[in-house]
Structure formats: C-alpha cells, structure tokens
Amino acid sequence: MRIVKFMLLLCALCFITTAVAQDKEAKTKKKFGWIDTNKDNAIDLAEMIAFYKDKTNKKGNKIDAELLFLGLDADANNSITLKELGQKVNWKAAKEKRKANNK
C-alpha cells in the first residue's frame, strides 16, 4: 500500500511540475509577443525600452530596461529570442556589459 501511495504522490508531483512549466512557457510567449512589436521574432533594445517605459518592479522602482536587456541577451548579439526571454536574468553579466559599453 505504501508503494501505491508513493507512486500516486510521485505522479501528482510530475503532473504539477509539467503544468507549471507549461504555464510559464505560455506566459513567456505572450510577453514576447507584446514586446516584439515589429514581429521579427527578436526583441531589440528599443522594443525593450518602449515596453518597460512606464513599468515598475514589485518594490515600486522603475525597471531598468537596458540592464534587463543586457542580462537576457545571453549570446550578446543585441537581440533577445524567445528562449533567452524565458531564462533567468544574469544581472552580474548585465552590469559587466554595461560597464564595458560605457568605457
């Protein structure tokens, strides 16, 4: 009986994890569509700045769209793909890129 309960619990966890991942992917696709205004399947810095122009974070601070862009542009090609938008922001790399660009 313990094995059956364990297997049911394991299946439930797998189902929940899959559902959460699919929900996150759907939200990322939707957000990508909002930001990519020229519909070229890539987000450039101007689109990012325009999207976040009047937006604030949870603390009420203005979002630094340029820093966010630099942190998401993993391959440093000056555009963000759907895959990159779905990844975690690399704030350390973003700050380093900004510092290098300002030199």
C-alpha positions, -999 to +999 in steps of 0.1 A: +000+000+000+029+024+008+043+018-027+009+027-043+006+059-023+042+068-031+037+063-068+005+083-067+023+112-050+051+110-075+027+111-104+009+141-089+042+159-084+052+152-120+018+165-133+020+197-112+056+203-124+046+199-160+016+221-157+036+249-140+063+247-167+037+248-195+020+278-178+054+296-176+061+289-212+027+302-223+033+334-203+067+339-218+053+335-253+026+360-246+050+385-231+074+380-261+045+389-284+038+421-265+074+433-266+083+422-302+062+450-318+078+446-353+071+408-352+106+398-364+109+371-337+136+390-318+134+418-292+158+446-297+168+472-271+144+499-285+114+474-281+125+465-246+128+502-236+094+510-251+077+481-233+092+489-199+089+527-203+064+533-175+066+500-157+079+494-121+090+464-102+074+449-071+091+475-049+078+504-070+111+512-086+114+520-123+126+490-143+160+495-160+151+481-194+186+484-207+201+464-178+174+438-182+181+436-219+218+431-213+211+404-187+188+385-210+209+387-242+230+356-234+248+354-268+254+392-269+240+396-304+219+426-294+186+408-297+166+386-274+150+354-286+120+336-270+144+312-254+165+339-239+134+357-226+124+325-207+158+323-189+168+339-156+183+373-159+221+373-155+224+406-135+261+402-130+268+398-167+245+427-174+264+450-151+297+440-166+284+446-201+271+480-192+304+489-176+323+477-207+299+497-230+304+529-210+342+528-214 
